[in-house]
């Protein structure tokens, strides 16, 4: 599946979850899915828990997060010395 097709699975609507990016047709936020993965949940566990969710939805969350981070400039708060 192409990147654009995956990203179309993520929507932003101010009337759903206060405008956070969600998986289309659900109230599952990208943030929630990423946190599940970060805390050790597998894709299979997530799919088992949330009926109707597809592996491509989880993949879309990861792509959306990556794309979002690639558009942000980070400034260090402290300078590391070696």
Phi and psi restraints in degrees (range 20) as a CNS / XPLOR table:
assign (resid 1 and name C) (resid 2 and name N)
       (resid 2 and name CA) (resid 2 and name C) 1.0 -73.3 20.0 2
assign (resid 2 and name N) (resid 2 and name CA)
       (resid 2 and name C) (resid 3 and name N) 1.0 158.0 20.0 2
assign (resid 2 and name C) (resid 3 and name N)
       (resid 3 and name CA) (resid 3 and name C) 1.0 -55.2 20.0 2
assign (resid 3 and name N) (resid 3 and name CA)
       (resid 3 and name C) (resid 4 and name N) 1.0 -45.9 20.0 2
assign (resid 3 and name C) (resid 4 and name N)
       (resid 4 and name CA) (resid 4 and name C) 1.0 -61.8 20.0 2
assign (resid 4 and name N) (resid 4 and name CA)
       (resid 4 and name C) (resid 5 and name N) 1.0 -39.5 20.0 2
assign (resid 4 and name C) (resid 5 and name N)
       (resid 5 and name CA) (resid 5 and name C) 1.0 -64.0 20.0 2
assign (resid 5 and name N) (resid 5 and name CA)
       (resid 5 and name C) (resid 6 and name N) 1.0 -40.2 20.0 2
assign (resid 5 and name C) (resid 6 and name N)
       (resid 6 and name CA) (resid 6 and name C) 1.0 -65.5 20.0 2
assign (resid 6 and name N) (resid 6 and name CA)
       (resid 6 and name C) (resid 7 and name N) 1.0 -44.9 20.0 2
assign (resid 6 and name C) (resid 7 and name N)
       (resid 7 and name CA) (resid 7 and name C) 1.0 -65.5 20.0 2
assign (resid 7 and name N) (resid 7 and name CA)
       (resid 7 and name C) (resid 8 and name N) 1.0 -24.6 20.0 2
assign (resid 7 and name C) (resid 8 and name N)
       (resid 8 and name CA) (resid 8 and name C) 1.0 -69.2 20.0 2
assign (resid 8 and name N) (resid 8 and name CA)
       (resid 8 and name C) (resid 9 and name N) 1.0 -13.3 20.0 2
assign (resid 8 and name C) (resid 9 and name N)
       (resid 9 and name CA) (resid 9 and name C) 1.0 -79.4 20.0 2
assign (resid 9 and name N) (resid 9 and name CA)
       (resid 9 and name C) (resid 10 and name N) 1.0 -10.8 20.0 2
assign (resid 9 and name C) (resid 10 and name N)
       (resid 10 and name CA) (resid 10 and name C) 1.0 -108.0 20.0 2
assign (resid 10 and name N) (resid 10 and name CA)
       (resid 10 and name C) (resid 11 and name N) 1.0 130.1 20.0 2
assign (resid 10 and name C) (resid 11 and name N)
       (resid 11 and name CA) (resid 11 and name C) 1.0 -128.9 20.0 2
assign (resid 11 and name N) (resid 11 and name CA)
       (resid 11 and name C) (resid 12 and name N) 1.0 155.0 20.0 2
assign (resid 11 and name C) (resid 12 and name N)
       (resid 12 and name CA) (resid 12 and name C) 1.0 -123.5 20.0 2
assign (resid 12 and name N) (resid 12 and name CA)
       (resid 12 and name C) (resid 13 and name N) 1.0 124.4 20.0 2
assign (resid 12 and name C) (resid 13 and name N)
       (resid 13 and name CA) (resid 13 and name C) 1.0 -141.7 20.0 2
assign (resid 13 and name N) (resid 13 and name CA)
       (resid 13 and name C) (resid 14 and name N) 1.0 120.5 20.0 2
assign (resid 13 and name C) (resid 14 and name N)
       (resid 14 and name CA) (resid 14 and name C) 1.0 -58.9 20.0 2
assign (resid 14 and name N) (resid 14 and name CA)
       (resid 14 and name C) (resid 15 and name N) 1.0 -17.6 20.0 2
assign (resid 14 and name C) (resid 15 and name N)
       (resid 15 and name CA) (resid 15 and name C) 1.0 -91.1 20.0 2
assign (resid 15 and name N) (resid 15 and name CA)
       (resid 15 and name C) (resid 16 and name N) 1.0 -4.2 20.0 2
assign (resid 15 and name C) (resid 16 and name N)
       (resid 16 and name CA) (resid 16 and name C) 1.0 -121.0 20.0 2
assign (resid 16 and name N) (resid 16 and name CA)
       (resid 16 and name C) (resid 17 and name N) 1.0 119.8 20.0 2
assign (resid 16 and name C) (resid 17 and name N)
       (resid 17 and name CA) (resid 17 and name C) 1.0 51.8 20.0 2
assign (resid 17 and name N) (resid 17 and name CA)
       (resid 17 and name C) (resid 18 and name N) 1.0 43.4 20.0 2
assign (resid 17 and name C) (resid 18 and name N)
       (resid 18 and name CA) (resid 18 and name C) 1.0 48.8 20.0 2
assign (resid 18 and name N) (resid 18 and name CA)
       (resid 18 and name C) (resid 19 and name N) 1.0 32.7 20.0 2
assign (resid 18 and name C) (resid 19 and name N)
       (resid 19 and name CA) (resid 19 and name C) 1.0 88.6 20.0 2
assign (resid 19 and name N) (resid 19 and name CA)
       (resid 19 and name C) (resid 20 and name N) 1.0 3.1 20.0 2
assign (resid 19 and name C) (resid 20 and name N)
       (resid 20 and name CA) (resid 20 and name C) 1.0 -68.4 20.0 2
assign (resid 20 and name N) (resid 20 and name CA)
       (resid 20 and name C) (resid 21 and name N) 1.0 151.7 20.0 2
assign (resid 20 and name C) (resid 21 and name N)
       (resid 21 and name CA) (resid 21 and name C) 1.0 -65.8 20.0 2
assign (resid 21 and name N) (resid 21 and name CA)
       (resid 21 and name C) (resid 22 and name N) 1.0 129.8 20.0 2
assign (resid 21 and name C) (resid 22 and name N)
       (resid 22 and name CA) (resid 22 and name C) 1.0 -128.8 20.0 2
assign (resid 22 and name N) (resid 22 and name CA)
       (resid 22 and name C) (resid 23 and name N) 1.0 160.7 20.0 2
assign (resid 22 and name C) (resid 23 and name N)
       (resid 23 and name CA) (resid 23 and name C) 1.0 -71.6 20.0 2
assign (resid 23 and name N) (resid 23 and name CA)
       (resid 23 and name C) (resid 24 and name N) 1.0 128.3 20.0 2
assign (resid 23 and name C) (resid 24 and name N)
       (resid 24 and name CA) (resid 24 and name C) 1.0 -49.7 20.0 2
assign (resid 24 and name N) (resid 24 and name CA)
       (resid 24 and name C) (resid 25 and name N) 1.0 131.9 20.0 2
assign (resid 24 and name C) (resid 25 and name N)
       (resid 25 and name CA) (resid 25 and name C) 1.0 81.7 20.0 2
assign (resid 25 and name N) (resid 25 and name CA)
       (resid 25 and name C) (resid 26 and name N) 1.0 5.2 20.0 2
assign (resid 25 and name C) (resid 26 and name N)
       (resid 26 and name CA) (resid 26 and name C) 1.0 -132.4 20.0 2
assign (resid 26 and name N) (resid 26 and name CA)
       (resid 26 and name C) (resid 27 and name N) 1.0 178.1 20.0 2
assign (resid 26 and name C) (resid 27 and name N)
       (resid 27 and name CA) (resid 27 and name C) 1.0 -112.9 20.0 2
assign (resid 27 and name N) (resid 27 and name CA)
       (resid 27 and name C) (resid 28 and name N) 1.0 21.5 20.0 2
assign (resid 27 and name C) (resid 28 and name N)
       (resid 28 and name CA) (resid 28 and name C) 1.0 -88.0 20.0 2
assign (resid 28 and name N) (resid 28 and name CA)
       (resid 28 and name C) (resid 29 and name N) 1.0 116.1 20.0 2
assign (resid 28 and name C) (resid 29 and name N)
       (resid 29 and name CA) (resid 29 and name C) 1.0 -79.8 20.0 2
assign (resid 29 and name N) (resid 29 and name CA)
       (resid 29 and name C) (resid 30 and name N) 1.0 155.0 20.0 2
assign (resid 29 and name C) (resid 30 and name N)
       (resid 30 and name CA) (resid 30 and name C) 1.0 -57.9 20.0 2
assign (resid 30 and name N) (resid 30 and name CA)
       (resid 30 and name C) (resid 31 and name N) 1.0 -43.5 20.0 2
assign (resid 30 and name C) (resid 31 and name N)
       (resid 31 and name CA) (resid 31 and name C) 1.0 -56.2 20.0 2
assign (resid 31 and name N) (resid 31 and name CA)
       (resid 31 and name C) (resid 32 and name N) 1.0 -44.4 20.0 2
assign (resid 31 and name C) (resid 32 and name N)
       (resid 32 and name CA) (resid 32 and name C) 1.0 -62.3 20.0 2
assign (resid 32 and name N) (resid 32 and name CA)
       (resid 32 and name C) (resid 33 and name N) 1.0 -46.5 20.0 2
assign (resid 32 and name C) (resid 33 and name N)
       (resid 33 and name CA) (resid 33 and name C) 1.0 -64.6 20.0 2
assign (resid 33 and name N) (resid 33 and name CA)
       (resid 33 and name C) (resid 34 and name N) 1.0 -43.0 20.0 2
assign (resid 33 and name C) (resid 34 and name N)
       (resid 34 and name CA) (resid 34 and name C) 1.0 -61.9 20.0 2
assign (resid 34 and name N) (resid 34 and name CA)
       (resid 34 and name C) (resid 35 and name N) 1.0 -40.8 20.0 2
assign (resid 34 and name C) (resid 35 and name N)
       (resid 35 and name CA) (resid 35 and name C) 1.0 -65.3 20.0 2
assign (resid 35 and name N) (resid 35 and name CA)
       (resid 35 and name C) (resid 36 and name N) 1.0 -38.3 20.0 2
assign (resid 35 and name C) (resid 36 and name N)
       (resid 36 and name CA) (resid 36 and name C) 1.0 -58.7 20.0 2
assign (resid 36 and name N) (resid 36 and name CA)
       (resid 36 and name C) (resid 37 and name N) 1.0 -46.7 20.0 2
assign (resid 36 and name C) (resid 37 and name N)
       (resid 37 and name CA) (resid 37 and name C) 1.0 -63.5 20.0 2
assign (resid 37 and name N) (resid 37 and name CA)
       (resid 37 and name C) (resid 38 and name N) 1.0 -41.9 20.0 2
assign (resid 37 and name C) (resid 38 and name N)
       (resid 38 and name CA) (resid 38 and name C) 1.0 -63.0 20.0 2
assign (resid 38 and name N) (resid 38 and name CA)
       (resid 38 and name C) (resid 39 and name N) 1.0 -29.2 20.0 2
assign (resid 38 and name C) (resid 39 and name N)
       (resid 39 and name CA) (resid 39 and name C) 1.0 -94.3 20.0 2
assign (resid 39 and name N) (resid 39 and name CA)
       (resid 39 and name C) (resid 40 and name N) 1.0 14.7 20.0 2
assign (resid 39 and name C) (resid 40 and name N)
       (resid 40 and name CA) (resid 40 and name C) 1.0 100.4 20.0 2
assign (resid 40 and name N) (resid 40 and name CA)
       (resid 40 and name C) (resid 41 and name N) 1.0 -2.2 20.0 2
assign (resid 40 and name C) (resid 41 and name N)
       (resid 41 and name CA) (resid 41 and name C) 1.0 -67.6 20.0 2
assign (resid 41 and name N) (resid 41 and name CA)
       (resid 41 and name C) (resid 42 and name N) 1.0 141.6 20.0 2
assign (resid 41 and name C) (resid 42 and name N)
       (resid 42 and name CA) (resid 42 and name C) 1.0 -89.6 20.0 2
assign (resid 42 and name N) (resid 42 and name CA)
       (resid 42 and name C) (resid 43 and name N) 1.0 162.6 20.0 2
assign (resid 42 and name C) (resid 43 and name N)
       (resid 43 and name CA) (resid 43 and name C) 1.0 -59.4 20.0 2
assign (resid 43 and name N) (resid 43 and name CA)
       (resid 43 and name C) (resid 44 and name N) 1.0 -40.8 20.0 2
assign (resid 43 and name C) (resid 44 and name N)
       (resid 44 and name CA) (resid 44 and name C) 1.0 -61.7 20.0 2
assign (resid 44 and name N) (resid 44 and name CA)
       (resid 44 and name C) (resid 45 and name N) 1.0 -40.9 20.0 2
assign (resid 44 and name C) (resid 45 and name N)
       (resid 45 and name CA) (resid 45 and name C) 1.0 -64.2 20.0 2
assign (resid 45 and name N) (resid 45 and name CA)
       (resid 45 and name C) (resid 46 and name N) 1.0 -41.1 20.0 2
assign (resid 45 and name C) (resid 46 and name N)
       (resid 46 and name CA) (resid 46 and name C) 1.0 -64.2 20.0 2
assign (resid 46 and name N) (resid 46 and name CA)
       (resid 46 and name C) (resid 47 and name N) 1.0 -44.5 20.0 2
assign (resid 46 and name C) (resid 47 and name N)
       (resid 47 and name CA) (resid 47 and name C) 1.0 -64.2 20.0 2
assign (resid 47 and name N) (resid 47 and name CA)
       (resid 47 and name C) (resid 48 and name N) 1.0 -36.5 20.0 2
assign (resid 47 and name C) (resid 48 and name N)
       (resid 48 and name CA) (resid 48 and name C) 1.0 -66.8 20.0 2
assign (resid 48 and name N) (resid 48 and name CA)
       (resid 48 and name C) (resid 49 and name N) 1.0 -35.8 20.0 2
assign (resid 48 and name C) (resid 49 and name N)
       (resid 49 and name CA) (resid 49 and name C) 1.0 -76.5 20.0 2
assign (resid 49 and name N) (resid 49 and name CA)
       (resid 49 and name C) (resid 50 and name N) 1.0 -33.7 20.0 2
assign (resid 49 and name C) (resid 50 and name N)
       (resid 50 and name CA) (resid 50 and name C) 1.0 -118.0 20.0 2
assign (resid 50 and name N) (resid 50 and name CA)
       (resid 50 and name C) (resid 51 and name N) 1.0 95.1 20.0 2
assign (resid 50 and name C) (resid 51 and name N)
       (resid 51 and name CA) (resid 51 and name C) 1.0 -57.3 20.0 2
assign (resid 51 and name N) (resid 51 and name CA)
       (resid 51 and name C) (resid 52 and name N) 1.0 135.9 20.0 2
assign (resid 51 and name C) (resid 52 and name N)
       (resid 52 and name CA) (resid 52 and name C) 1.0 93.0 20.0 2
assign (resid 52 and name N) (resid 52 and name CA)
       (resid 52 and name C) (resid 53 and name N) 1.0 -17.1 20.0 2
assign (resid 52 and name C) (resid 53 and name N)
       (resid 53 and name CA) (resid 53 and name C) 1.0 -73.6 20.0 2
assign (resid 53 and name N) (resid 53 and name CA)
       (resid 53 and name C) (resid 54 and name N) 1.0 144.7 20.0 2
assign (resid 53 and name C) (resid 54 and name N)
       (resid 54 and name CA) (resid 54 and name C) 1.0 -118.0 20.0 2
assign (resid 54 and name N) (resid 54 and name CA)
       (resid 54 and name C) (resid 55 and name N) 1.0 158.5 20.0 2
assign (resid 54 and name C) (resid 55 and name N)
       (resid 55 and name CA) (resid 55 and name C) 1.0 -56.3 20.0 2
assign (resid 55 and name N) (resid 55 and name CA)
       (resid 55 and name C) (resid 56 and name N) 1.0 -34.8 20.0 2
assign (resid 55 and name C) (resid 56 and name N)
       (resid 56 and name CA) (resid 56 and name C) 1.0 -63.7 20.0 2
assign (resid 56 and name N) (resid 56 and name CA)
       (resid 56 and name C) (resid 57 and name N) 1.0 -28.5 20.0 2
assign (resid 56 and name C) (resid 57 and name N)
       (resid 57 and name CA) (resid 57 and name C) 1.0 -66.3 20.0 2
assign (resid 57 and name N) (resid 57 and name CA)
       (resid 57 and name C) (resid 58 and name N) 1.0 -42.9 20.0 2
assign (resid 57 and name C) (resid 58 and name N)
       (resid 58 and name CA) (resid 58 and name C) 1.0 -66.7 20.0 2
assign (resid 58 and name N) (resid 58 and name CA)
       (resid 58 and name C) (resid 59 and name N) 1.0 -43.1 20.0 2
assign (resid 58 and name C) (resid 59 and name N)
       (resid 59 and name CA) (resid 59 and name C) 1.0 -59.7 20.0 2
assign (resid 59 and name N) (resid 59 and name CA)
       (resid 59 and name C) (resid 60 and name N) 1.0 -40.4 20.0 2
assign (resid 59 and name C) (resid 60 and name N)
       (resid 60 and name CA) (resid 60 and name C) 1.0 -62.7 20.0 2
assign (resid 60 and name N) (resid 60 and name CA)
       (resid 60 and name C) (resid 61 and name N) 1.0 -38.5 20.0 2
assign (resid 60 and name C) (resid 61 and name N)
       (resid 61 and name CA) (resid 61 and name C) 1.0 -61.6 20.0 2
assign (resid 61 and name N) (resid 61 and name CA)
       (resid 61 and name C) (resid 62 and name N) 1.0 -44.6 20.0 2
assign (resid 61 and name C) (resid 62 and name N)
       (resid 62 and name CA) (resid 62 and name C) 1.0 -64.4 20.0 2
assign (resid 62 and name N) (resid 62 and name CA)
       (resid 62 and name C) (resid 63 and name N) 1.0 -43.2 20.0 2
assign (resid 62 and name C) (resid 63 and name N)
       (resid 63 and name CA) (resid 63 and name C) 1.0 -63.5 20.0 2
assign (resid 63 and name N) (resid 63 and name CA)
       (resid 63 and name C) (resid 64 and name N) 1.0 -44.5 20.0 2
assign (resid 63 and name C) (resid 64 and name N)
       (resid 64 and name CA) (resid 64 and name C) 1.0 -60.0 20.0 2
assign (resid 64 and name N) (resid 64 and name CA)
       (resid 64 and name C) (resid 65 and name N) 1.0 -45.0 20.0 2
assign (resid 64 and name C) (resid 65 and name N)
       (resid 65 and name CA) (resid 65 and name C) 1.0 -62.5 20.0 2
assign (resid 65 and name N) (resid 65 and name CA)
       (resid 65 and name C) (resid 66 and name N) 1.0 -44.6 20.0 2
assign (resid 65 and name C) (resid 66 and name N)
       (resid 66 and name CA) (resid 66 and name C) 1.0 -62.6 20.0 2
assign (resid 66 and name N) (resid 66 and name CA)
       (resid 66 and name C) (resid 67 and name N) 1.0 -44.4 20.0 2
assign (resid 66 and name C) (resid 67 and name N)
       (resid 67 and name CA) (resid 67 and name C) 1.0 -63.2 20.0 2
assign (resid 67 and name N) (resid 67 and name CA)
       (resid 67 and name C) (resid 68 and name N) 1.0 -41.0 20.0 2
assign (resid 67 and name C) (resid 68 and name N)
       (resid 68 and name CA) (resid 68 and name C) 1.0 -63.3 20.0 2
assign (resid 68 and name N) (resid 68 and name CA)
       (resid 68 and name C) (resid 69 and name N) 1.0 -44.4 20.0 2
assign (resid 68 and name C) (resid 69 and name N)
       (resid 69 and name CA) (resid 69 and name C) 1.0 -67.3 20.0 2
assign (resid 69 and name N) (resid 69 and name CA)
       (resid 69 and name C) (resid 70 and name N) 1.0 -30.1 20.0 2
assign (resid 69 and name C) (resid 70 and name N)
       (resid 70 and name CA) (resid 70 and name C) 1.0 -70.0 20.0 2
assign (resid 70 and name N) (resid 70 and name CA)
       (resid 70 and name C) (resid 71 and name N) 1.0 -15.6 20.0 2
assign (resid 70 and name C) (resid 71 and name N)
       (resid 71 and name CA) (resid 71 and name C) 1.0 -99.9 20.0 2
assign (resid 71 and name N) (resid 71 and name CA)
       (resid 71 and name C) (resid 72 and name N) 1.0 9.3 20.0 2
assign (resid 71 and name C) (resid 72 and name N)
       (resid 72 and name CA) (resid 72 and name C) 1.0 -113.1 20.0 2
assign (resid 72 and name N) (resid 72 and name CA)
       (resid 72 and name C) (resid 73 and name N) 1.0 135.9 20.0 2
assign (resid 72 and name C) (resid 73 and name N)
       (resid 73 and name CA) (resid 73 and name C) 1.0 -96.3 20.0 2
assign (resid 73 and name N) (resid 73 and name CA)
       (resid 73 and name C) (resid 74 and name N) 1.0 129.3 20.0 2
assign (resid 73 and name C) (resid 74 and name N)
       (resid 74 and name CA) (resid 74 and name C) 1.0 -103.6 20.0 2
assign (resid 74 and name N) (resid 74 and name CA)
       (resid 74 and name C) (resid 75 and name N) 1.0 136.2 20.0 2
assign (resid 74 and name C) (resid 75 and name N)
       (resid 75 and name CA) (resid 75 and name C) 1.0 -115.7 20.0 2
assign (resid 75 and name N) (resid 75 and name CA)
       (resid 75 and name C) (resid 76 and name N) 1.0 126.6 20.0 2
assign (resid 75 and name C) (resid 76 and name N)
       (resid 76 and name CA) (resid 76 and name C) 1.0 -65.9 20.0 2
assign (resid 76 and name N) (resid 76 and name CA)
       (resid 76 and name C) (resid 77 and name N) 1.0 142.1 20.0 2
assign (resid 76 and name C) (resid 77 and name N)
       (resid 77 and name CA) (resid 77 and name C) 1.0 -82.8 20.0 2
assign (resid 77 and name N) (resid 77 and name CA)
       (resid 77 and name C) (resid 78 and name N) 1.0 -26.0 20.0 2
assign (resid 77 and name C) (resid 78 and name N)
       (resid 78 and name CA) (resid 78 and name C) 1.0 -135.6 20.0 2
assign (resid 78 and name N) (resid 78 and name CA)
       (resid 78 and name C) (resid 79 and name N) 1.0 156.8 20.0 2
assign (resid 78 and name C) (resid 79 and name N)
       (resid 79 and name CA) (resid 79 and name C) 1.0 -100.4 20.0 2
assign (resid 79 and name N) (resid 79 and name CA)
       (resid 79 and name C) (resid 80 and name N) 1.0 126.2 20.0 2
assign (resid 79 and name C) (resid 80 and name N)
       (resid 80 and name CA) (resid 80 and name C) 1.0 -81.5 20.0 2
assign (resid 80 and name N) (resid 80 and name CA)
       (resid 80 and name C) (resid 81 and name N) 1.0 132.7 20.0 2
assign (resid 80 and name C) (resid 81 and name N)
       (resid 81 and name CA) (resid 81 and name C) 1.0 -112.5 20.0 2
assign (resid 81 and name N) (resid 81 and name CA)
       (resid 81 and name C) (resid 82 and name N) 1.0 145.1 20.0 2
